[in-house]
C-alpha cells in the first residue's frame, strides 16, 4: 500500500515536470526550432490537423523554419494557420515552401516571456504540492483504516516530502535554464 502511494506520487510529479518542459518548449526564443509549430492546426479537408501531419517541417537556417506541404494546394492553408496562430509569426510562401522567419526578440518582449515562464513554473510547483497533499491524505486514510501504523505514515510522509523537494528543485533548474535561454541575445 505504501509503495503504491509513493510510486503514484512520483509518477504524477514526473508527469507535471514533463508538462512544464512541453510548456517551456512552446515559449519561443529568438532561434528557430521545428517544434514551435507542433500545436498549430491546419484545416485539412474540413478537419483540424497538426502541421506535422500534412507537411514536412524543418530548419532552413538558424532563424528560419521551412514547411514543405505534401500537397501543393495546402500551401495557402498552412500559411494562414501559422499567421493566425498565437505565435506572432509572419510566414511567406516561396515556391513550394512556406518560409517562417523568426523575428528578433526585443528586451521588453524577453521580460514578458520571462514572466510567462515564471508563471508556468509556479503552476508546476503548485501541481507538485497538490500531488504531495493527495499522497499525504491517502496515507492518513490508510492509518484511519488501520492498514499502516502512525510511525509508518510519518516515515512515508518524510519520503514524499523529499520527493516533492527533488521535483521542485527540478522545476527551478528548468526555469533557470529557460530564463538563460531567453536572455541570451
N, C-alpha and C positions, 0 to 999 in steps of 0.2 A: 504494500500500500504506500509506504513512504517513498519507495523508489519510483513508483508511478507518478506521484505528485511532483517529485523533483524533476523527473525526466520530462513530464509535460510542461513544467515551468521553463525548463531550459530550452525545449523545442520552440515554445511560443516566444521566448525572448530572442532566440536566434532569428525567427521569422520577422520580429519587429525590427531587428538590426538590418536584415536583408531589405525590408521595405524602405527603410531610411536610405540605404545605398541606392535603391532604384529611384527614390525621390531626388536624391542628390544628382544622379546622372541626368535628370531632366533639366536641372538648372544649368544653363549653358555658360561656358566661359568664352573667351574670345576665340578659342580654337575650335575647329570643326571636328565633329565625330559623328559617324553614321547613326549611332543610337539615338541621336537627338530627334530623329523623325519617327521613332518607333510607335509613338502613340497618336500620330497623325493618321486620320481615317480618310480614305478616298471613296467617292461614290462609284462603285463598280457594278454596273447594270442594276442600279437601284439598291444595292446592299453596301452599307459602310464596311470597308475593308482596310486593314492596315497597309500602308505603302509598301512594306517589305513583301507583301503577297501579290503585288501587281507590277513591281519594278525591282530592278537591281539598284541598291543604294551603296555608293562607295565614295571615297575621298578622291577629289581631283588634285587638290593640294592641301596644305595645312589650314587654309582659310575657306575652302570651297567644297561643298558636297555635290556630287553628281547623282542624279536619279535617272536611270535609263528604263523606261517602261517596256514591258514585253509586248504590248500592243500600242502601235503609233497613236491611235485615237485617244489613248489615256493621257497624253501629254497635257492637254488643257485642264483636265480634271485634277491631275496631280499638282500642277502649278497653282490652281485655285485652292486646293485643300491646304497646301503649305502656306499660302498667303493668308488664308482665313484662320489658320491655327493661332493659338495664343503665344507663339514663339517669337513674333515680331520679325520674321524673316521676309525677304523680298526676292523670290525666285524669278528666273528668266529662262526662257526656252531658247536653246541654241542647237539647231538641227534636230536630232532625235534625243537630246539630253536636256533635262531641266537642271540648270546650274543654280545652286543655293549658296550665295556668298555669306559668310558670317561677318556681320558688322563689328567694328571695334567697340569695346565697352568703354563708356565714359566713367570717370571717377564716381560720379553720382549714381550711375546705374550699378556699379560694382558694390557700393554701400547698400543700395536697395536689395541686391541679390544676397548680400551677407545677412541682412535682416531676415530674408526669406529662409535661408538655410539654418539660421539660428532657431527660427520658429519650428522648422521641420525637426531639428534635433531635440528641441524641448518636447514636441509631440511624441517622439520616440522614447524619451526618458519617462514621460507620463505613462505611456503604454507599458513599459517595463515595470514601473512601480505598480501599475494595476495588476499585472501578472503576479507580482510578488504578493499583493493583497489577496488575490484569488487563491494562491497556493497556501498562504497562511490560514485563510478561512477554511480551506479543505482540511488542513491539519487540525484545526480546532474541532471540526466536525468528527474527525477520527478519534480525538480524545473524548468528545462527548459520547460517541458510540462505544467507547471503551475498547477500541481496536488497538490503540497505542497508548503508552503512558505519557505523563506530562513531561518527563525527562526526555523521552524520545522526540516529543513535539518541540521542545526547546532546542535540542541539537539540530533538528531538521530546519527550524526557523533560522538558526545561525547559518546553516549551509545555503539556504535560499537567499539570505541577505548577502553572503559572499558572492553568490551567482549574480544577484542584482547589481552589486558593486562592479563586478567584472564587466557586465554588459553595458552599464552606464559609462564606464571608462572607455569601452569600445566606441560608443556613440560620441564621446568627447574627442577621441582620436580621429574619428571620421570627420567630425566638424572642423577640427583644426586643419586637416588636410584639404578640405574643400575651401576653407577660408583662404589658405595659402594659394590654392589654385586660382581663386577668384581675384586675389590681389596681384598675382603675377601679371606683368604687362607684356 
